[in-house]
């Protein structure tokens, strides 16, 4: 069934050595749309120079990309590993120019750096030195995220995307404008079709009943403990059972029904949205 939605363009800015992560960004944007576009009345559109630029001998190449591709983007995701890319004549690389241009417009800019091991003889020293200088620029201008491998990047970006869409003032204002246009009523989570598994509902019910609203996930040599209040969901080294309840936790966290409160991802607290969902479902 057709529905009206705000389209937010997401610029994917990367050099050539992070193709796996680039694909992950596109996949996660599509996944977000599958889960949220109809209820949030928002669609995330992946954009990049490789897919949206066209030939035009009308001046500097990067300026053409900035004007025809980057200018209309709402969010930028930059990912780096061992190189920055080629100079544009204005900046050390096209990716860096895209990031700095987008950042100068006060639009949300997410930057990631990989620390995955690499063969030293495959790294260009000039590229790596330039990368370190740019990393320092990012550190001076905000918060970036470092990751160890592409799998960790995928998991981190999936979580960060949900957070920035809901919490960033600029992005929220873009979504809010369409909500005001159509005068959408405030709905309970159960009324907008939040899709979570029975396991996730069972876990949320226990956390909502706990006086402190806390879910703990502790790893040890004998396996893993996932508990809330007096309920232990798993306390063994049965990987199948652990995976089952980890999936339930991921669903709750992805939808912002629980939130990580510990730097080791061992303590989670139920959110106000989590309590609302528990109440609306009668659990």
N, C-alpha and C positions, 0 to 999 in steps of 0.2 A: 504494500500500500504506500502511495506517495506521501512524503512529508517535506515541510520546508525546514532548511537548516542553514546555519552559518558555516561557510567554508573557510577554514584557517589554513594558510599555506605554510608548510614547514620546509625551510631551505636546508638541504643536507650538504654541508661543506667539508670535504675531505680531500687529502692528497691520494695518490694512487696505491699506497701500501696498506690501506685499511678497507679493502673491498668487502671483506666478510662483515665487518661492522656496518658498513654502508647498507648492505643487504638486510642486516638485522634491523636497522632503523626503519626501512621501508616496511618490513614484515610487521613490526610492532605497531606502526601507524595504522596499517590495515587491520590488525587485530583489535586495536582500540576502536576503530570505526565499527567493526562487527559487533562489539560489545556495548558501545555507548552512543553511537551516532543518532539513533532514533529517539532515545530517551533524553539525551543532552541537546538534541537539535543542533548538533555540531558535527562537521566532517573535517578530518585532518588530511590535507593533500600533500604528499611528498613532492618536493621540487628540487631540481638540481641542474647545473649547467649542462650535464651530459644528456639530460632528457628534455630540457625546455629551451635551450639556446638554439638559435638558427643562424646560418651564414649571413653576414651583412658587412661588407667592406665600407664601413662608415665611421672609422675611428678605432681607438684602442680597444682590443678584444675584451679585456676585463671590464672596461667601462660599459661596453655593450651588454655584458652579462649583468652588471650591477643595475642597469637601467631597465632591461627587459625581463629579467628573471628575479633578481633579489629584491627590487624595490617594493613589490607587492606582498612580500612574505611577512608573516606575523611572528614566526618563531624560527630560530636558527639552531641547528645541531652541528657542532664541529667535532671531528675525531682525528687524533694524530697518533703516530707510532714512532717512526724513525726519521721522517722527513716532513718538510713544509710544502715543497713544490717549487715551481719556477717563478722567477721574478716577473712582476707585471710592469715594471718601470716606475711604479708608485710605491708598491709594497714588496716585501721579500717573496710573496707568493700570492696567487689568486685566492687561495683559501683564506689567508690572513687578511687580505683586502676585503673579502666578503664579510668576515667576522667583524672587523673594525668598522666597516660601513654600517652594518646592521646594528652594532652596539652603539654607535654614535647617534642613532635615531631613537635610543632608549627603548628598544624592543628586546624581549627576552632572548638571551643568548646562552646556550648550554654547550660547554666545551669539555671534552674527554681526552685523556692521555693514556696510552697503553704502556705498561712496563713489562710486557711479555718479552722473554729472552729472545735474542736475535744473534745470528752469526756476525761477529765484528767485521769480517772482511766484506760483508754485504752492505755495510752502512757507510754512506758518504759523510766524511767528517764535517764538511761545510754545512750540509743539511742538518746534521745533528746539533752543531753549535748554534745555528739559527733557530732550531726548534727550542733549545734551552732558553734562549733570549725571549722567544715568544711566550714560553711557559711562564717566565718571570713577569711578563706584561699581564698575562691572565691573572696571576696571583695578586698583582698590584691592583687589579680592577674588579676583583670579586672572588667567586668560589668555583673551582673546577673539580672534576672527579677523575681520579686515577684508578685504573683497573689492571688486572693481571693477565686476563685472557678474554677471548671473544665471548665465551659463555658467561663470564662474570659481567661483561659489558651489557650483554643482552638482558640479563636479569636486573641490573642496576637501571638501565635506561627505561625498561618497562615500568618500574616503580616511579622513577623521576618524572616520566611523562605524565602520569596520572596526577602527581603532586603539582606540577607546574601549571597544568590545565586548570586545576581547581583553585590554586592559591595565588598565581601571578595576577597582579592587578590589571595589567594591560590585556592579557588573554581573557580574564573574567569579564572585562568591560565589553569585549567584542561579542562574547556569548550573551551577556546581559542585554545588549541592544536588541537582539532578535527576540529574546523573551519578552521584553517590554512591548515590542511591536505587535506581538500576537497575544499579549496579556495572558500568558500561561499561568494557570493556577498552581499553587504550591501543593505538591503531591507527596504522599508518604512513599517510602521506598517500595513497599509492596504494590503500590498503585502504578508505578512506572516500570514494572516488569523487571526488577533486579533479578538476574539469573545466578543463583548460587546453588551448589549441590546440597543434598540432604546432610552430608557429613559436615559441610560448612555451617548449615543451620543448627545442627546438633552442637557443634563447637561453640557457636555464638550464644546459644541458649545457656550453656554452662558459664561462659564468661560474664554474661549479663546477670546471672544469679549470684556470682561471686561478689562479696561485699566490696572488694577492692577493684573489681573489674579487670583482673590481671590474668594473662595467659603466659606461662613460662615454657621455654623450649631449651632444655639443657642437654648437651652432648657429653658423653663420657666413654670410657674404654669399653664398657659393657653394652653400649648402644645409645639410646636417646630417650629422654623423658619429655613428654608434652602434657602439661597439666594445667588445670584451672580449678581453683577451690579444692574440693575433695575428689575431683574426677581426674583420673589418669587415662589419657587417650592411648598412649603407647609407652611402654617401659620395657623395651627389649631390644635385641639386635635384628629383629625381623624387618628387613629392608622394605618388603612389600607393604607392611603395616605402617612403617614410618613414612613411606612415600604417600600413602593414602591421606594421612593427617597433615603432612606438609602441604599437600595440594589444597586441603581445606583452609589452612592458614593463609596460603598465597591468595586464594579467592577473597578472603575477608580483608586482607591487607590491600590488595589491588583496588578494591572498592571503597577503601578508607573506612571500614567498619572496625578495624583494629589498627593500632599504630605502634611502631617500634619505639620503645623508650630506653633501650640499652645499646651501647656502642658495640656490643658483641651479638646483637640480635637474639638475645635470650629472654627479654622481658617485653611483652606487648600489652597495651591497655586498650580497652574498648573505647570507641569514640562516641560522640553524641549521635552520629548517624547510625552507629551500631546499636545503640539503645533504641533509637527510633524504629529500626528494622525489626529488632527483637519484639518490641511492643506491637508493631503493626501485624506481625505474623503470629502473635499470640504465643511466642516461645519464651 
